[in-house]
Amino acid sequence: MGPVTRLALCGGIYSNPYALRAFVADARRRGADRLICLGDLGAYGAEPEAVRPLLDEHGIECLAGNYEVAIGSRQADCLCGYTDDTDNAFGQIAYDYTFAHTSEAFAAWMATLPTERRFDVDGVAVHLVHGSPLALNDFWWESLDDGAHRLRADASGADVVCCTHSGLPWTRRITRSDGGETLAVNVGVLGRPANDGGRHVWYALLDVVDGAVSAELVPLDYDWRAQAASIRAAGLPEAFAEVVETGWWTSCLEILPPAERSRGRFQLYRSVLAQLAGTEPGPAERPVVPLFGSVLFPARLWIYTNFDCNLACGYCSVASSPRAERRRLGLERFTALVDEAVDAGVAEVYVTGGEPFLEPDLIDMLLYASERLEVVCLTNGMLYRGRRRQELERLAGRPGLTLQTSLDGTEAAHDAQRGRGSWTRALEGVDVARALGLPVRVGMTETTANEGQGDALRTLLADHGVAPEQVAVRPLVARGNSGAGIAVDQEGTVPELTAAADGWFWHPAGADRATSPDMLVGGPELPLTEARRRTVERFLTLRQRDGSLPTIYQCAV
């Protein structure tokens, strides 16, 4: 094997001299022959003038990024390429500060930098750009489809092309249209973490030997405390310091595609939720929020214990009945899901079916879950007799556990859907649960047969110790056994993460693989965190199509 030529490539210094010093030391320790920066020397940090001496002292070769082009030509904004108003507002704050704190001499030097470079190393054609071969501020994301990657590789035509603008590191080998191969390397940035929860930043090592090229992405530790303190001392937004300290992006967030954004901690600007509520976000509040845990994706987990039922309701959204395949989840899987839910920050678990009280291990399931989380069990309330009544006593006075019973209006309306005598049995079930010290909620599915009966039901249930606010009327859903009712789907409905024996689903109304395959998020082998991430990605993908927000349909009271 011949000698190795090693290039150390960084980008997005973002006025962070602390990370730049660490980059120099680490790259030299690893035997780098050349140190190269792909642009964006300034941005979120407070010390742009501290960068230039380090570049000169250590012989770091530089390209111009959008910041250098903008400052060097005295533009009014950073030319970053953001499309969202809030992203642009944060970008403008960073640019205005950098512009005001960059000397005339430094700006003039920036204006001399090339926006791309091409050279050969041992027969390997190297192409260095800031955004992509298409544009200086093109965001070359890892999640782009094959055609978009090929378009950029074709525009380069080199054996290896390196970029930085999007700020997230990745590598990919791309087959070009001419049959050749291009190694694409996003080297990441030094100025802030990669939205991965780590305080480290990233750069890349490019090794060329015997006409072949390989790349390594390098995580880099540095004095992030000093960088955060510098940002605060300059009076820059707290969001700029927080990303340095936490590793999660808290500004310039909307530019992230759904796949990349779903991997981070935050997905939405708080202003989106404030718009829904008709309020304004407070000035001291963090500007971003996670999607999970908001009104657009409640921090709630639904678990289907089984799909068989003692009733055959014509409007069951998952087509349960006495003849339905049981599809038991099982106690082991249930407890594992509860443990995952605790670790993932789930606030409450809703246990449902089928009829959960047909599940032999239900009481053990409810005991286990309610020791760890708030639990609501949805039931038709008809099976609290005999052995099941004795088992139910194990839950007596159980804190953190609520039983939600289905009662669909008057006795006549209820029995017309659920069978003769079912209303009386369900009401008896409410009394049994109350006698055992278990809180009771009631859900009523409204159809043309019982429309307007909600108030009468609340009055009746008040005499049985159920407060009016614990009674919810929900519309009929066109899922499962029902061809009528409102549409509940991924495109228009807020997700509520749902686990069943068949896999993970978008919403409990339609968590049946046979009748609602379009609601499937993934198979049962997925961990909860990945099912949640996929749901977030899908939500963001649908939202980005037209900017609309989905409707909230709650099965829970």
HULIN-V924269 format. One record per residue. N is the residue number from 1. PSI is psi in degrees with one decimal (999 if undefined). Layout:
n={N;N}
psi={PSI;PSI}
This chain:
n={1;2;3;4;5;6;7;8;9;10;11;12;13;14;15;16;17;18;19;20;21;22;23;24;25;26;27;28;29;30;31;32;33;34;35;36;37;38;39;40;41;42;43;44;45;46;47;48;49;50;51;52;53;54;55;56;57;58;59;60;61;62;63;64;65;66;67;68;69;70;71;72;73;74;75;76;77;78;79;80;81;82;83;84;85;86;87;88;89;90;91;92;93;94;95;96;97;98;99;100;101;102;103;104;105;106;107;108;109;110;111;112;113;114;115;116;117;118;119;120;121;122;123;124;125;126;127;128;129;130;131;132;133;134;135;136;137;138;139;140;141;142;143;144;145;146;147;148;149;150;151;152;153;154;155;156;157;158;159;160;161;162;163;164;165;166;167;168;169;170;171;172;173;174;175;176;177;178;179;180;181;182;183;184;185;186;187;188;189;190;191;192;193;194;195;196;197;198;199;200;201;202;203;204;205;206;207;208;209;210;211;212;213;214;215;216;217;218;219;220;221;222;223;224;225;226;227;228;229;230;231;232;233;234;235;236;237;238;239;240;241;242;243;244;245;246;247;248;249;250;251;252;253;254;255;256;257;258;259;260;261;262;263;264;265;266;267;268;269;270;271;272;273;274;275;276;277;278;279;280;281;282;283;284;285;286;287;288;289;290;291;292;293;294;295;296;297;298;299;300;301;302;303;304;305;306;307;308;309;310;311;312;313;314;315;316;317;318;319;320;321;322;323;324;325;326;327;328;329;330;331;332;333;334;335;336;337;338;339;340;341;342;343;344;345;346;347;348;349;350;351;352;353;354;355;356;357;358;359;360;361;362;363;364;365;366;367;368;369;370;371;372;373;374;375;376;377;378;379;380;381;382;383;384;385;386;387;388;389;390;391;392;393;394;395;396;397;398;399;400;401;402;403;404;405;406;407;408;409;410;411;412;413;414;415;416;417;418;419;420;421;422;423;424;425;426;427;428;429;430;431;432;433;434;435;436;437;438;439;440;441;442;443;444;445;446;447;448;449;450;451;452;453;454;455;456;457;458;459;460;461;462;463;464;465;466;467;468;469;470;471;472;473;474;475;476;477;478;479;480;481;482;483;484;485;486;487;488;489;490;491;492;493;494;495;496;497;498;499;500;501;502;503;504;505;506;507;508;509;510;511;512;513;514;515;516;517;518;519;520;521;522;523;524;525;526;527;528;529;530;531;532;533;534;535;536;537;538;539;540;541;542;543;544;545;546;547;548;549;550;551;552;553;554;555;556;557}
psi={135.7;-177.5;149.6;130.9;123.8;122.3;133.6;119.8;126.2;173.0;172.8;58.6;-32.2;43.2;42.0;82.4;-23.4;-43.0;-34.5;-42.3;-42.1;-37.4;-47.0;-48.4;-43.1;-42.2;-41.2;-40.4;-31.7;6.0;27.2;135.4;-34.1;144.1;127.1;136.5;134.0;15.9;172.9;68.5;-29.9;165.1;-107.5;-19.0;177.1;-1.9;63.0;-35.4;-15.0;-11.0;-45.2;-46.6;-35.1;-37.8;-46.2;-45.1;-37.2;9.9;38.0;121.1;146.0;142.4;164.5;129.4;-172.1;-32.4;-44.3;-39.7;-43.9;-48.7;-39.9;-28.4;11.7;47.1;162.7;-17.8;177.3;-7.7;30.3;-31.2;15.0;151.2;-14.6;142.3;-42.4;-40.3;-46.4;-35.7;-45.2;-41.7;-37.1;-38.8;-46.9;-42.2;-44.3;-41.1;-47.2;-43.2;-45.4;-22.4;18.9;126.1;160.0;-39.0;-41.9;-43.1;-40.9;-38.2;-40.8;-38.4;-15.6;-7.8;143.4;153.3;-8.5;161.4;144.9;136.7;164.1;141.1;110.2;41.8;0.0;124.9;117.4;134.2;121.1;128.9;171.5;-60.3;-68.2;174.8;-13.8;-38.1;153.3;-39.0;26.5;133.4;105.4;92.2;149.2;-32.5;-0.4;151.7;170.2;-39.1;-39.2;-38.6;-44.1;-38.2;-43.3;-38.0;-40.0;-40.2;-27.2;-54.8;1.0;167.3;-31.1;135.5;132.3;140.2;177.9;-21.2;-38.4;-20.7;-3.5;127.2;142.2;162.1;152.8;136.2;126.7;129.1;120.0;169.0;-25.8;4.7;-12.7;173.5;137.1;128.8;114.3;132.6;115.0;116.6;-3.3;-163.6;155.4;-18.9;-27.3;158.0;170.3;34.8;39.4;9.3;1.6;149.1;-11.5;161.8;-175.5;149.5;-179.5;146.1;130.5;119.1;129.3;125.0;131.0;40.2;8.6;151.4;141.8;160.2;146.4;128.6;129.5;117.7;140.6;119.5;146.7;-178.1;77.3;-27.5;-40.7;-39.0;-43.7;-41.5;-38.4;-41.8;-45.1;-40.5;-28.9;-7.4;18.0;164.6;141.9;-31.3;-32.5;-38.6;-36.4;-38.0;-35.1;-38.4;-27.6;-24.4;2.0;135.6;130.1;8.3;163.2;53.7;-36.1;-20.8;-21.7;131.5;163.6;-42.8;-47.4;-39.2;-32.4;-20.9;-14.9;178.6;-32.4;143.3;-19.0;147.4;142.0;-26.8;-27.9;-45.1;-36.2;-36.6;-40.8;-39.0;-7.6;30.1;179.3;137.4;144.3;148.3;-25.7;-5.3;147.2;135.7;-10.2;156.7;155.1;148.8;-46.8;124.7;-4.4;175.8;-16.0;-5.8;83.0;147.6;62.3;140.6;127.4;136.5;120.9;114.5;-28.1;170.5;-5.4;153.8;151.4;-8.6;164.2;68.7;136.1;-11.7;19.1;126.2;-10.1;15.8;38.0;152.2;173.3;-21.6;-5.9;147.1;136.1;-48.1;59.1;140.3;-41.8;148.4;-40.9;-46.1;-38.5;-49.5;-34.9;-40.0;-41.1;-43.2;-42.8;-39.1;-42.0;-47.3;-29.7;2.3;21.5;138.0;-32.0;153.1;132.9;121.1;127.9;-176.8;-155.4;-161.0;109.8;-30.1;0.0;-12.1;118.8;-30.8;15.3;-44.2;-42.7;-37.4;-47.3;-36.5;-45.8;-47.4;-41.7;-12.7;-17.1;-27.4;165.2;133.9;135.9;129.6;121.7;130.5;158.0;-3.8;14.8;-6.4;20.9;59.6;158.1;-131.5;-39.6;-34.6;-40.8;-40.7;-38.5;-29.6;-21.8;-19.1;-0.5;127.6;15.8;118.1;147.9;9.5;131.5;141.2;126.7;115.7;144.5;123.0;118.1;63.7;-141.2;166.9;-43.4;-45.3;-42.3;-50.1;-27.4;-30.5;-37.3;-5.5;148.2;133.8;-7.8;-32.7;-45.8;-43.1;-41.1;-40.8;-37.2;-38.1;-37.7;-44.7;-39.3;-47.6;-43.3;-39.4;-26.9;5.5;22.7;126.5;144.0;134.4;162.0;134.5;133.4;124.4;118.7;127.5;-178.8;-22.9;-25.9;18.7;132.3;7.3;4.1;-44.7;-41.0;-38.2;-41.1;-41.1;-44.3;-46.7;-25.5;-33.7;-14.6;15.1;13.0;117.1;147.7;-36.5;-9.7;11.5;121.8;139.1;122.0;147.6;157.8;142.8;135.5;72.5;160.0;-119.0;-13.4;129.0;-6.7;162.8;-176.0;156.4;129.3;114.4;175.0;-33.4;-35.0;4.0;137.1;133.6;148.2;106.5;128.0;128.8;138.7;173.6;-30.2;-12.5;-159.2;139.6;157.5;-35.3;147.8;-27.2;88.1;21.8;50.1;115.6;-30.0;-46.5;-16.6;59.8;-23.3;-13.8;-3.7;131.2;-37.3;171.2;169.3;-14.4;-14.9;138.1;158.9;-42.3;-36.0;-37.7;-40.7;-44.2;-42.8;-37.1;-43.6;-45.3;-43.6;-42.7;-48.6;-37.1;-46.1;-38.7;-35.6;-15.1;-45.0;5.0;3.1;159.1;146.9;169.4;142.7;119.8;113.2;125.9;-22.7;156.5;999}
